[in-house]
Amino acid sequence: MIYHISLGLVALVVGLLHGLGGVLAIFFPAGTQGFLQRFPRNRMLGRLLLGAGTVWAASLCATIDLGEYSWLRSGLVFVSLALGALAIWLLEDFPSVRGLSILLLLGANVLLDAAFLSDRSGKIAVVLLAYLWVFAGILFVSLPHLFRDRVCEPLARPAPLRAAAWGALAIGAGFVAFGLGLG
């Protein structure tokens, strides 16, 4: 195990994040639509997300057990920092989508690590969400224009945004209930 976080805490945090996204979209639909339209090409936010992913990946390289490859640790940390810095500097197309995708891939490991060896029956929802994050992360880091076309553009209309907001709120409530031990 890399992360020593309980399944309940992970479910609670994920539920609160989903719920927050749903509440913001319900109460501020115009602002949410504007944010979603600007998100894919937002360079400053992209640099922040890529920077967070770079720091997270480098810290993993510095701290996890690499087994027989431990002698490569300092090189891996350097390479991950160098590649992250180059991505922040040179990546111009859809930087925030790619940064979010990298964070989804890294975050899926946290969810799977928390669900590992848990005997709670609701852990399957956390595992399913983790694999959805992996699928979305791989898809959108390699084809970021699909995020713009399949996520941002449909949610720029009121009806799909409202449906997605209520769905995110319901999913968040379910994860919060599971995190509090109610499920």
Secondary structure as the mmCIF struct_conf table of DSSP 4:
data_model
#
loop_
_struct_conf.conf_type_id
_struct_conf.id
_struct_conf.beg_label_comp_id
_struct_conf.beg_label_asym_id
_struct_conf.beg_label_seq_id
_struct_conf.end_label_comp_id
_struct_conf.end_label_asym_id
_struct_conf.end_label_seq_id
HELX_RH_AL_P HELX_RH_AL_P1 LEU A 7 PHE A 27
HELX_RH_AL_P HELX_RH_AL_P2 PRO A 29 ARG A 38
HELX_RH_3T_P HELX_RH_3T_P1 PHE A 39 ARG A 41
HELX_RH_AL_P HELX_RH_AL_P3 ARG A 43 THR A 63
BEND BEND1 ILE A 64 ILE A 64
HELX_RH_3T_P HELX_RH_3T_P2 GLY A 67 LEU A 72
HELX_RH_AL_P HELX_RH_AL_P4 ARG A 73 LEU A 90
BEND BEND2 ASP A 93 PHE A 94
HELX_RH_AL_P HELX_RH_AL_P5 PRO A 95 ALA A 115
TURN_TY1_P TURN_TY1_P1 PHE A 116 LEU A 117
TURN_TY1_P TURN_TY1_P2 SER A 121 GLY A 122
HELX_RH_AL_P HELX_RH_AL_P6 LYS A 123 SER A 142
HELX_RH_AL_P HELX_RH_AL_P7 PRO A 144 PHE A 147
HELX_RH_PI_P HELX_RH_PI_P1 ARG A 148 CYS A 152
TURN_TY1_P TURN_TY1_P3 GLU A 153 GLU A 153
HELX_RH_3T_P HELX_RH_3T_P3 PRO A 154 ALA A 156
BEND BEND3 ARG A 157 ARG A 157
HELX_RH_AL_P HELX_RH_AL_P8 PRO A 158 GLY A 179
TURN_TY1_P TURN_TY1_P4 LEU A 180 GLY A 181
#
